[in-house]
């Protein structure tokens, strides 16, 4: 069964609400059940998005987009380099 995908904004909102619930005395298990996730997912979210706020999330998205572009550029340049090596050797 495939779980539903949460956006980073939704995760940050749920973490804030969950922290409030934990401060009221609820357990991690109760908080996780409230959001329909497992405790493992809760801890993974805390590790990934724990201290983030709105501007931090925007910056993270920008960095991820830039990283994607750079990876594509590296792949294209590596392909160009391999083609030029083949041409230089004469195996075409």
N, CA, C and O atoms as a Tinker XYZ file with bonds, in Angstrom:
   368  protein
     1  N      0.842000   -1.175000    0.000000    73     2
     2  CA     0.000000    0.000000    0.000000    64     1     3
     3  C      0.889000    1.239000    0.000000    63     2     4     5
     4  O      1.779000    1.379000    0.839000    81     3
     5  N      0.636000    2.133000   -0.948000    73     3     6
     6  CA     1.455000    3.325000   -1.085000    64     5     7
     7  C      0.940000    4.422000   -0.164000    63     6     8     9
     8  O     -0.256000    4.715000   -0.142000    81     7
     9  N      1.859000    5.032000    0.605000    73     7    10
    10  CA     1.465000    6.107000    1.494000    64     9    11
    11  C      1.331000    7.408000    0.737000    63    10    12    13
    12  O      1.785000    7.529000   -0.401000    81    11
    13  N      0.698000    8.394000    1.383000    73    11    14
    14  CA     0.546000    9.661000    0.690000    64    13    15
    15  C      1.771000   10.529000    0.905000    63    14    16    17
    16  O      2.457000   10.437000    1.923000    81    15
    17  N      2.020000   11.355000   -0.061000    73    15    18
    18  CA     3.197000   12.216000   -0.037000    64    17    19
    19  C      2.828000   13.545000    0.619000    63    18    20    21
    20  O      1.841000   14.178000    0.245000    81    19
    21  N      3.615000   13.954000    1.582000    73    19    22
    22  CA     3.409000   15.226000    2.251000    64    21    23
    23  C      4.401000   16.230000    1.691000    63    22    24    25
    24  O      5.565000   15.900000    1.459000    81    23
    25  N      3.941000   17.454000    1.474000    73    23    26
    26  CA     4.854000   18.502000    1.026000    64    25    27
    27  C      5.685000   18.949000    2.217000    63    26    28    29
    28  O      5.270000   18.776000    3.363000    81    27
    29  N      6.852000   19.520000    1.957000    73    27    30
    30  CA     7.671000   20.006000    3.078000    64    29    31
    31  C      6.929000   21.020000    3.957000    63    30    32    33
    32  O      7.120000   21.048000    5.172000    81    31
    33  N      6.089000   21.847000    3.341000    73    31    34
    34  CA     5.328000   22.820000    4.129000    64    33    35
    35  C      4.361000   22.118000    5.062000    63    34    36    37
    36  O      4.196000   22.524000    6.212000    81    35
    37  N      3.715000   21.058000    4.570000    73    35    38
    38  CA     2.796000   20.289000    5.405000    64    37    39
    39  C      3.546000   19.616000    6.549000    63    38    40    41
    40  O      3.062000   19.572000    7.680000    81    39
    41  N      4.729000   19.092000    6.246000    73    39    42
    42  CA     5.531000   18.419000    7.272000    64    41    43
    43  C      5.901000   19.402000    8.367000    63    42    44    45
    44  O      5.777000   19.082000    9.550000    81    43
    45  N      6.357000   20.602000    7.994000    73    43    46
    46  CA     6.756000   21.598000    8.991000    64    45    47
    47  C      5.558000   21.997000    9.853000    63    46    48    49
    48  O      5.690000   22.156000   11.066000    81    47
    49  N      4.386000   22.158000    9.224000    73    47    50
    50  CA     3.181000   22.507000    9.987000    64    49    51
    51  C      2.814000   21.386000   10.955000    63    50    52    53
    52  O      2.455000   21.639000   12.105000    81    51
    53  N      2.908000   20.143000   10.479000    73    51    54
    54  CA     2.572000   19.000000   11.343000    64    53    55
    55  C      3.587000   18.847000   12.471000    63    54    56    57
    56  O      3.222000   18.469000   13.584000    81    55
    57  N      4.846000   19.135000   12.196000    73    55    58
    58  CA     5.853000   19.075000   13.256000    64    57    59
    59  C      5.581000   20.122000   14.327000    63    58    60    61
    60  O      5.720000   19.841000   15.518000    81    59
    61  N      5.194000   21.330000   13.914000    73    59    62
    62  CA     4.885000   22.380000   14.887000    64    61    63
    63  C      3.682000   21.973000   15.741000    63    62    64    65
    64  O      3.699000   22.123000   16.963000    81    63
    65  N      2.642000   21.459000   15.086000    73    63    66
    66  CA     1.453000   21.009000   15.822000    64    65    67
    67  C      1.800000   19.830000   16.732000    63    66    68    69
    68  O      1.340000   19.760000   17.871000    81    67
    69  N      2.614000   18.907000   16.220000    73    67    70
    70  CA     3.013000   17.753000   17.012000    64    69    71
    71  C      3.839000   18.137000   18.226000    63    70    72    73
    72  O      3.676000   17.556000   19.299000    81    71
    73  N      4.725000   19.112000   18.063000    73    71    74
    74  CA     5.520000   19.580000   19.203000    64    73    75
    75  C      4.619000   20.191000   20.273000    63    74    76    77
    76  O      4.847000   20.011000   21.470000    81    75
    77  N      3.586000   20.920000   19.823000    73    75    78
    78  CA     2.640000   21.491000   20.777000    64    77    79
    79  C      1.926000   20.371000   21.542000    63    78    80    81
    80  O      1.729000   20.455000   22.755000    81    79
    81  N      1.546000   19.324000   20.805000    73    79    82
    82  CA     0.861000   18.192000   21.444000    64    81    83
    83  C      1.790000   17.473000   22.419000    63    82    84    85
    84  O      1.360000   17.049000   23.491000    81    83
    85  N      3.058000   17.336000   22.048000    73    83    86
    86  CA     4.022000   16.688000   22.948000    64    85    87
    87  C      4.210000   17.502000   24.219000    63    86    88    89
    88  O      4.347000   16.940000   25.306000    81    87
    89  N      4.218000   18.831000   24.083000    73    87    90
    90  CA     4.346000   19.693000   25.255000    64    89    91
    91  C      3.136000   19.595000   26.168000    63    90    92    93
    92  O      3.230000   19.873000   27.364000    81    91
    93  N      1.998000   19.200000   25.606000    73    91    94
    94  CA     0.788000   19.016000   26.413000    64    93    95
    95  C      0.779000   17.666000   27.116000    63    94    96    97
    96  O     -0.118000   17.390000   27.913000    81    95
    97  N      1.767000   16.822000   26.829000    73    95    98
    98  CA     1.878000   15.560000   27.534000    64    97    99
    99  C      1.538000   14.324000   26.725000    63    98   100   101
   100  O      1.554000   13.217000   27.264000    81    99
   101  N      1.230000   14.480000   25.448000    73    99   102
   102  CA     0.938000   13.307000   24.617000    64   101   103
   103  C      2.249000   12.609000   24.253000    63   102   104   105
   104  O      3.323000   13.208000   24.285000    81   103
   105  N      2.131000   11.341000   23.911000    73   103   106
   106  CA     3.309000   10.574000   23.525000    64   105   107
   107  C      3.539000   10.716000   22.023000    63   106   108   109
   108  O      2.658000   11.165000   21.290000    81   107
   109  N      4.737000   10.327000   21.574000    73   107   110
   110  CA     5.067000   10.369000   20.150000    64   109   111
   111  C      4.115000    9.466000   19.373000    63   110   112   113
   112  O      3.683000    9.819000   18.275000    81   111
   113  N      3.787000    8.312000   19.930000    73   111   114
   114  CA     2.860000    7.395000   19.282000    64   113   115
   115  C      1.487000    8.012000   19.064000    63   114   116   117
   116  O      0.887000    7.842000   18.002000    81   115
   117  N      0.989000    8.728000   20.064000    73   115   118
   118  CA    -0.314000    9.385000   19.935000    64   117   119
   119  C     -0.276000   10.489000   18.885000    63   118   120   121
   120  O     -1.206000   10.643000   18.092000    81   119
   121  N      0.800000   11.247000   18.891000    73   119   122
   122  CA     0.960000   12.322000   17.897000    64   121   123
   123  C      1.016000   11.730000   16.494000    63   122   124   125
   124  O      0.365000   12.228000   15.576000    81   123
   125  N      1.795000   10.669000   16.334000    73   123   126
   126  CA     1.933000   10.041000   15.017000    64   125   127
   127  C      0.583000    9.511000   14.532000    63   126   128   129
   128  O      0.237000    9.683000   13.363000    81   127
   129  N     -0.178000    8.872000   15.413000    73   127   130
   130  CA    -1.498000    8.359000   15.028000    64   129   131
   131  C     -2.438000    9.498000   14.636000    63   130   132   133
   132  O     -3.251000    9.342000   13.724000    81   131
   133  N     -2.336000   10.632000   15.312000    73   131   134
   134  CA    -3.175000   11.782000   14.990000    64   133   135
   135  C     -2.958000   12.207000   13.540000    63   134   136   137
   136  O     -3.908000   12.574000   12.848000    81   135
   137  N     -1.707000   12.158000   13.082000    73   135   138
   138  CA    -1.380000   12.582000   11.721000    64   137   139
   139  C     -1.429000   11.439000   10.716000    63   138   140   141
   140  O     -1.233000   11.661000    9.521000    81   139
   141  N     -1.685000   10.230000   11.179000    73   139   142
   142  CA    -1.780000    9.087000   10.278000    64   141   143
   143  C     -0.443000    8.634000    9.734000    63   142   144   145
   144  O     -0.350000    8.184000    8.592000    81   143
   145  N      0.598000    8.753000   10.554000    73   143   146
   146  CA     1.945000    8.338000   10.156000    64   145   147
   147  C      2.502000    7.395000   11.218000    63   146   148   149
   148  O      1.903000    7.208000   12.277000    81   147
   149  N      3.657000    6.805000   10.919000    73   147   150
   150  CA     4.307000    5.938000   11.898000    64   149   151
   151  C      5.262000    6.764000   12.749000    63   150   152   153
   152  O      5.626000    7.886000   12.397000    81   151
   153  N      5.654000    6.186000   13.867000    73   151   154
   154  CA     6.636000    6.864000   14.721000    64   153   155
   155  C      7.955000    7.039000   13.981000    63   154   156   157
   156  O      8.643000    8.044000   14.164000    81   155
   157  N      8.307000    6.077000   13.156000    73   155   158
   158  CA     9.541000    6.162000   12.377000    64   157   159
   159  C      9.498000    7.374000   11.453000    63   158   160   161
   160  O     10.479000    8.107000   11.329000    81   159
   161  N      8.361000    7.577000   10.810000    73   159   162
   162  CA     8.203000    8.739000    9.931000    64   161   163
   163  C      8.320000   10.026000   10.729000    63   162   164   165
   164  O      8.952000   10.983000   10.281000    81   163
   165  N      7.714000   10.053000   11.912000    73   163   166
   166  CA     7.793000   11.243000   12.764000    64   165   167
   167  C      9.255000   11.581000   13.070000    63   166   168   169
   168  O      9.666000   12.735000   12.953000    81   167
   169  N     10.037000   10.571000   13.460000    73   167   170
   170  CA    11.438000   10.816000   13.805000    64   169   171
   171  C     12.259000   11.221000   12.579000    63   170   172   173
   172  O     13.166000   12.047000   12.681000    81   171
   173  N     11.938000   10.636000   11.421000    73   171   174
   174  CA    12.639000   11.005000   10.193000    64   173   175
   175  C     12.338000   12.459000    9.841000    63   174   176   177
   176  O     13.235000   13.208000    9.453000    81   175
   177  N     11.075000   12.854000    9.977000    73   175   178
   178  CA    10.697000   14.242000    9.726000    64   177   179
   179  C     11.422000   15.176000   10.683000    63   178   180   181
   180  O     11.911000   16.227000   10.270000    81   179
   181  N     11.497000   14.803000   11.960000    73   179   182
   182  CA    12.179000   15.641000   12.951000    64   181   183
   183  C     13.648000   15.827000   12.584000    63   182   184   185
   184  O     14.192000   16.925000   12.702000    81   183
   185  N     14.291000   14.735000   12.134000    73   183   186
   186  CA    15.700000   14.830000   11.755000    64   185   187
   187  C     15.899000   15.683000   10.510000    63   186   188   189
   188  O     16.882000   16.417000   10.405000    81   187
   189  N     14.969000   15.588000    9.569000    73   187   190
   190  CA    15.114000   16.303000    8.314000    64   189   191
   191  C     14.681000   17.758000    8.417000    63   190   192   193
   192  O     15.399000   18.653000    7.973000    81   191
   193  N     13.500000   18.000000    9.006000    73   191   194
   194  CA    12.910000   19.328000    9.007000    64   193   195
   195  C     12.809000   19.960000   10.389000    63   194   196   197
   196  O     12.162000   20.995000   10.547000    81   195
   197  N     13.438000   19.357000   11.385000    73   195   198
   198  CA    13.261000   19.750000   12.774000    64   197   199
   199  C     13.255000   21.229000   13.087000    63   198   200   201
   200  O     12.284000   21.716000   13.665000    81   199
   201  N     14.286000   21.962000   12.735000    73   199   202
   202  CA    14.368000   23.365000   13.130000    64   201   203
   203  C     14.003000   24.338000   12.034000    63   202   204   205
   204  O     14.273000   25.532000   12.163000    81   203
   205  N     13.401000   23.869000   10.963000    73   203   206
   206  CA    13.127000   24.750000    9.820000    64   205   207
   207  C     11.875000   25.582000   10.020000    63   206   208   209
   208  O     10.900000   25.159000   10.641000    81   207
   209  N     11.945000   26.770000    9.474000    73   207   210
   210  CA    10.793000   27.664000    9.402000    64   209   211
   211  C     10.543000   27.947000    7.926000    63   210   212   213
   212  O     11.234000   27.397000    7.068000    81   211
   213  N      9.582000   28.782000    7.623000    73   211   214
   214  CA     9.206000   29.095000    6.246000    64   213   215
   215  C     10.362000   29.537000    5.353000    63   214   216   217
   216  O     10.554000   28.957000    4.284000    81   215
   217  N     11.143000   30.551000    5.759000    73   215   218
   218  CA    12.255000   31.004000    4.902000    64   217   219
   219  C     13.314000   29.920000    4.689000    63   218   220   221
   220  O     13.910000   29.830000    3.615000    81   219
   221  N     13.543000   29.104000    5.709000    73   219   222
   222  CA    14.507000   28.013000    5.569000    64   221   223
   223  C     14.043000   27.023000    4.512000    63   222   224   225
   224  O     14.851000   26.524000    3.729000    81   223
   225  N     12.737000   26.733000    4.486000    73   223   226
   226  CA    12.193000   25.794000    3.522000    64   225   227
   227  C     12.328000   26.359000    2.109000    63   226   228   229
   228  O     12.640000   25.624000    1.172000    81   227
   229  N     12.092000   27.662000    1.956000    73   227   230
   230  CA    12.223000   28.284000    0.630000    64   229   231
   231  C     13.661000   28.156000    0.142000    63   230   232   233
   232  O     13.901000   27.825000   -1.019000    81   231
   233  N     14.604000   28.416000    1.022000    73   231   234
   234  CA    16.018000   28.320000    0.654000    64   233   235
   235  C     16.387000   26.878000    0.307000    63   234   236   237
   236  O     17.145000   26.649000   -0.635000    81   235
   237  N     15.866000   25.909000    1.048000    73   235   238
   238  CA    16.123000   24.502000    0.765000    64   237   239
   239  C     15.622000   24.135000   -0.627000    63   238   240   241
   240  O     16.316000   23.447000   -1.376000    81   239
   241  N     14.426000   24.588000   -0.974000    73   239   242
   242  CA    13.879000   24.305000   -2.302000    64   241   243
   243  C     14.749000   24.922000   -3.395000    63   242   244   245
   244  O     14.982000   24.301000   -4.432000    81   243
   245  N     15.225000   26.141000   -3.161000    73   243   246
   246  CA    16.084000   26.796000   -4.140000    64   245   247
   247  C     17.379000   26.016000   -4.330000    63   246   248   249
   248  O     17.838000   25.827000   -5.456000    81   247
   249  N     17.959000   25.570000   -3.237000    73   247   250
   250  CA    19.203000   24.803000   -3.314000    64   249   251
   251  C     18.999000   23.465000   -4.010000    63   250   252   253
   252  O     19.854000   23.026000   -4.779000    81   251
   253  N     17.870000   22.817000   -3.742000    73   251   254
   254  CA    17.587000   21.539000   -4.397000    64   253   255
   255  C     17.408000   21.727000   -5.902000    63   254   256   257
   256  O     17.869000   20.898000   -6.686000    81   255
   257  N     16.742000   22.810000   -6.313000    73   255   258
   258  CA    16.560000   23.090000   -7.742000    64   257   259
   259  C     17.906000   23.375000   -8.407000    63   258   260   261
   260  O     18.172000   22.901000   -9.512000    81   259
   261  N     18.744000   24.146000   -7.733000    73   259   262
   262  CA    20.070000   24.442000   -8.271000    64   261   263
   263  C     20.907000   23.165000   -8.374000    63   262   264   265
   264  O     21.632000   22.971000   -9.350000    81   263
   265  N     20.805000   22.310000   -7.377000    73   263   266
   266  CA    21.548000   21.053000   -7.384000    64   265   267
   267  C     21.120000   20.175000   -8.557000    63   266   268   269
   268  O     21.962000   19.563000   -9.213000    81   267
   269  N     19.804000   20.111000   -8.827000    73   267   270
   270  CA    19.304000   19.344000   -9.967000    64   269   271
   271  C     19.896000   19.860000  -11.276000    63   270   272   273
   272  O     20.333000   19.073000  -12.116000    81   271
   273  N     19.911000   21.189000  -11.449000    73   271   274
   274  CA    20.458000   21.794000  -12.665000    64   273   275
   275  C     21.942000   21.469000  -12.818000    63   274   276   277
   276  O     22.404000   21.142000  -13.910000    81   275
   277  N     22.675000   21.562000  -11.725000    73   275   278
   278  CA    24.112000   21.291000  -11.773000    64   277   279
   279  C     24.391000   19.824000  -12.112000    63   278   280   281
   280  O     25.327000   19.528000  -12.854000    81   279
   281  N     23.596000   18.920000  -11.582000    73   279   282
   282  CA    23.773000   17.499000  -11.899000    64   281   283
   283  C     23.541000   17.237000  -13.379000    63   282   284   285
   284  O     24.255000   16.444000  -13.991000    81   283
   285  N     22.548000   17.899000  -13.955000    73   283   286
   286  CA    22.291000   17.744000  -15.387000    64   285   287
   287  C     23.457000   18.284000  -16.198000    63   286   288   289
   288  O     23.870000   17.678000  -17.186000    81   287
   289  N     23.983000   19.424000  -15.776000    73   287   290
   290  CA    25.129000   20.011000  -16.488000    64   289   291
   291  C     26.335000   19.083000  -16.447000    63   290   292   293
   292  O     27.009000   18.898000  -17.460000    81   291
   293  N     26.611000   18.501000  -15.291000    73   291   294
   294  CA    27.753000   17.588000  -15.147000    64   293   295
   295  C     27.557000   16.365000  -16.042000    63   294   296   297
   296  O     28.501000   15.912000  -16.688000    81   295
   297  N     26.343000   15.835000  -16.082000    73   295   298
   298  CA    26.069000   14.666000  -16.923000    64   297   299
   299  C     26.290000   14.999000  -18.396000    63   298   300   301
   300  O     26.880000   14.205000  -19.129000    81   299
   301  N     25.823000   16.163000  -18.833000    73   299   302
   302  CA    26.007000   16.565000  -20.228000    64   301   303
   303  C     27.484000   16.765000  -20.559000    63   302   304   305
   304  O     27.956000   16.345000  -21.615000    81   303
   305  N     28.205000   17.408000  -19.648000    73   303   306
   306  CA    29.634000   17.634000  -19.889000    64   305   307
   307  C     30.415000   16.325000  -19.914000    63   306   308   309
   308  O     31.352000   16.172000  -20.697000    81   307
   309  N     30.032000   15.391000  -19.064000    73   307   310
   310  CA    30.704000   14.084000  -19.062000    64   309   311
   311  C     30.454000   13.358000  -20.378000    63   310   312   313
   312  O     31.359000   12.718000  -20.913000    81   311
   313  N     29.256000   13.450000  -20.897000    73   311   314
   314  CA    28.936000   12.836000  -22.179000    64   313   315
   315  C     29.728000   13.496000  -23.307000    63   314   316   317
   316  O     30.268000   12.811000  -24.176000    81   315
   317  N     29.793000   14.817000  -23.290000    73   315   318
   318  CA    30.582000   15.532000  -24.298000    64   317   319
   319  C     32.051000   15.114000  -24.243000    63   318   320   321
   320  O     32.680000   14.894000  -25.278000    81   319
   321  N     32.581000   15.008000  -23.053000    73   319   322
   322  CA    33.981000   14.615000  -22.881000    64   321   323
   323  C     34.219000   13.214000  -23.444000    63   322   324   325
   324  O     35.215000   12.981000  -24.130000    81   323
   325  N     33.320000   12.293000  -23.160000    73   323   326
   326  CA    33.462000   10.923000  -23.663000    64   325   327
   327  C     33.403000   10.890000  -25.184000    63   326   328   329
   328  O     34.155000   10.153000  -25.822000    81   327
   329  N     32.501000   11.697000  -25.771000    73   327   330
   330  CA    32.402000   11.741000  -27.232000    64   329   331
   331  C     33.675000   12.312000  -27.849000    63   330   332   333
   332  O     34.151000   11.812000  -28.868000    81   331
   333  N     34.222000   13.349000  -27.239000    73   331   334
   334  CA    35.446000   13.952000  -27.761000    64   333   335
   335  C     36.629000   12.989000  -27.663000    63   334   336   337
   336  O     37.486000   12.970000  -28.546000    81   335
   337  N     36.677000   12.199000  -26.603000    73   335   338
   338  CA    37.744000   11.192000  -26.480000    64   337   339
   339  C     37.641000   10.176000  -27.605000    63   338   340   341
   340  O     38.649000    9.807000  -28.208000    81   339
   341  N     36.422000    9.723000  -27.889000    73   339   342
   342  CA    36.212000    8.757000  -28.972000    64   341   343
   343  C     36.629000    9.348000  -30.316000    63   342   344   345
   344  O     37.246000    8.663000  -31.132000    81   343
   345  N     36.299000   10.601000  -30.546000    73   343   346
   346  CA    36.685000   11.257000  -31.796000    64   345   347
   347  C     38.196000   11.401000  -31.905000    63   346   348   349
   348  O     38.760000   11.233000  -32.986000    81   347
   349  N     38.854000   11.711000  -30.792000    73   347   350
   350  CA    40.300000   11.902000  -30.796000    64   349   351
   351  C     41.011000   10.579000  -31.109000    63   350   352   353
   352  O     42.038000   10.565000  -31.787000    81   351
   353  N     40.461000    9.479000  -30.615000    73   351   354
   354  CA    41.062000    8.176000  -30.861000    64   353   355
   355  C     40.787000    7.729000  -32.284000    63   354   356   357
   356  O     41.597000    7.016000  -32.878000    81   355
   357  N     39.669000    8.133000  -32.830000    73   355   358
   358  CA    39.320000    7.750000  -34.185000    64   357   359
   359  C     38.343000    6.590000  -34.228000    63   358   360   361
   360  O     38.186000    5.973000  -35.281000    81   359
   361  N     37.681000    6.269000  -33.125000    73   359   362
   362  CA    36.708000    5.186000  -33.087000    64   361   363
   363  C     35.294000    5.743000  -33.306000    63   362   364   365
   364  O     34.482000    5.779000  -32.380000    81   363
   365  N     35.024000    6.159000  -34.488000    73   363   366
   366  CA    33.681000    6.693000  -34.760000    64   365   367
   367  C     33.019000    6.017000  -35.891000    63   366   368
   368  O     31.887000    6.357000  -36.237000    81   367
